[in-house]
Amino acid sequence: MLLLGAAAQAMVPALGQGATQAVGDGVIAGAVLARGDDGSAARDQRVAFVRAFAEDASDTLIPGIDAVAGTHAKNGAGFREQLRRLHVDVPGPG
């Protein structure tokens, strides 16, 4: 059985990463099957980063949180660096 995307990663919807992670999972799964090894450690690290970032990006959806302050914080360098990493630092199949 092979689970991909949201079925495998349990992402919160804030960054819309369910389908994106499914594509990444498929690329990695194909490479792993072609090589005949496990090769999942790098994928596990990427998924952990994306999951944590998606949770951080969801903070304005939590009741009682100051959504305006949270939105302003997302204009900071740290959040922008995580966005860059999300969209640019994508590991290949191996």
Contacts in CASP RR format, 6 or more apart in sequence:
PFRMAT RR
TARGET T0000
AUTHOR 0000-0000-0000
METHOD contacts of the structure
MODEL  1
MLLLGAAAQAMVPALGQGATQAVGDGVIAGAVLARGDDGSAARDQRVAFV
RAFAEDASDTLIPGIDAVAGTHAKNGAGFREQLRRLHVDVPGPG
2 29 0 8 1.000
3 25 0 8 1.000
4 21 0 8 1.000
4 22 0 8 1.000
4 25 0 8 1.000
4 26 0 8 1.000
4 29 0 8 1.000
5 11 0 8 1.000
5 18 0 8 1.000
5 19 0 8 1.000
5 21 0 8 1.000
5 22 0 8 1.000
5 25 0 8 1.000
6 18 0 8 1.000
6 19 0 8 1.000
6 21 0 8 1.000
6 22 0 8 1.000
8 21 0 8 1.000
8 25 0 8 1.000
9 17 0 8 1.000
9 18 0 8 1.000
9 21 0 8 1.000
9 25 0 8 1.000
9 47 0 8 1.000
9 50 0 8 1.000
9 51 0 8 1.000
10 51 0 8 1.000
11 17 0 8 1.000
11 18 0 8 1.000
11 21 0 8 1.000
11 50 0 8 1.000
11 51 0 8 1.000
11 54 0 8 1.000
12 51 0 8 1.000
12 54 0 8 1.000
12 55 0 8 1.000
12 58 0 8 1.000
13 54 0 8 1.000
13 58 0 8 1.000
14 54 0 8 1.000
14 55 0 8 1.000
14 57 0 8 1.000
14 58 0 8 1.000
14 61 0 8 1.000
15 50 0 8 1.000
15 53 0 8 1.000
15 54 0 8 1.000
15 57 0 8 1.000
15 86 0 8 1.000
16 54 0 8 1.000
17 50 0 8 1.000
17 54 0 8 1.000
21 47 0 8 1.000
21 50 0 8 1.000
24 43 0 8 1.000
24 90 0 8 1.000
25 43 0 8 1.000
27 92 0 8 1.000
27 93 0 8 1.000
28 39 0 8 1.000
28 40 0 8 1.000
28 42 0 8 1.000
28 43 0 8 1.000
28 92 0 8 1.000
28 93 0 8 1.000
30 93 0 8 1.000
31 92 0 8 1.000
31 93 0 8 1.000
31 94 0 8 1.000
32 38 0 8 1.000
32 39 0 8 1.000
32 40 0 8 1.000
32 93 0 8 1.000
39 94 0 8 1.000
42 91 0 8 1.000
42 94 0 8 1.000
43 91 0 8 1.000
46 90 0 8 1.000
46 91 0 8 1.000
49 85 0 8 1.000
49 86 0 8 1.000
50 86 0 8 1.000
53 82 0 8 1.000
53 86 0 8 1.000
56 79 0 8 1.000
56 82 0 8 1.000
57 74 0 8 1.000
57 79 0 8 1.000
59 65 0 8 1.000
59 70 0 8 1.000
60 67 0 8 1.000
60 70 0 8 1.000
60 71 0 8 1.000
73 79 0 8 1.000
END
